[in-house]
Amino acid sequence: SEDFQYAVESVMSAQLLRYGGREIFISSPSDDPEHYLHQAVMSECEANNTLFRYTVNDSPSITRDQIEKIAEACGGMDTDTFKREYLAEIVRSPEKLVVPTFDEAKHVTKCEPVHGALMHYQADWGGVRDKTVFLLMAYDYFHDRIHVFEEKVFDSNTTTAVVLESLKVWDVKYPDLSRSIDCPGQLQVDLVQSHNLLFKIPNKVDWQAKINQMNILFSLGKIDIHPSCTFLIQSLKGGRFNKMKTDFERTRLLGH
């Protein structure tokens, strides 16, 4: 995705500017649901009414018998490969996604803070490599649900001062706010000693078990996410493991 984006924005665009040419992209969808082709190119084509989608069934030169042979070679018409390569569908493969049980239609809703609920934010401080992300949430004891209301997303290398200044509105609005921050050891010391910020360090001993627990909560409908949390929604839709499933796959779009 990053190489494709670089080619489009930094290489091809310069040639188009010079010669006044146009771009035509011919491709089957990527196995990455959040690929730049889907997120940027297709959305721009849709806006300009220049997106055309054809499947193997639209070809006048391929017979039904040939289609069935193609499907058999792919493992069946219900496989991700057949859907992606021959039906031009953007497929969210459960084997590669971190949260395959997330369903935007079910889990994204305009939830509001429950009266009397204790507010909490969970943070992953990205530092020089990844994005820094804060999620404001609360647990609804009456309905046994987790509500995520707001998010704050900062690009890599954003200074600590800028991040903390942005968080002041939450601290003022919710004086009993509790915090969990995943960050390096030296930053932990700086946040406590220099900024008087009290927080817990999340337990990451068995992060695969935590991910499984999160998937179970989504499958049971125990998590609601506000539509304004666009980065979280995008991460849940497209976040994937690396090939060995030992860590998250890092992309410029999602961080990790």
Sequence and secondary structure as in RCSB ss.txt:
>XXXX:A:sequence
SEDFQYAVESVMSAQLLRYGGREIFISSPSDDPEHYLHQAVMSECEANNTLFRYTVNDSPSITRDQIEKIAEACG
GMDTDTFKREYLAEIVRSPEKLVVPTFDEAKHVTKCEPVHGALMHYQADWGGVRDKTVFLLMAYDYFHDRIHVFE
EKVFDSNTTTAVVLESLKVWDVKYPDLSRSIDCPGQLQVDLVQSHNLLFKIPNKVDWQAKINQMNILFSLGKIDI
HPSCTFLIQSLKGGRFNKMKTDFERTRLLGH
>XXXX:A:secstr
 HHHHHIIIIIIHHHHHHH           SSTT HIIIIIIHHHHHTT      GGG TTS HHHHHHHHHHHT
 TTSHHHHHHHS      TTTBS TT  HHHHB      TT  EEEEEE  TTTS EEEEEEEEETTTTEEEEEE
EEEE TT  HHHHHHHHHHHHHH TT EEEEE  HHHHHHHHHTT    B    TTHHHHHHHHHHHHHTT EEE
 TT HHHHHHHHH BB TTSSSB  BTTTB 
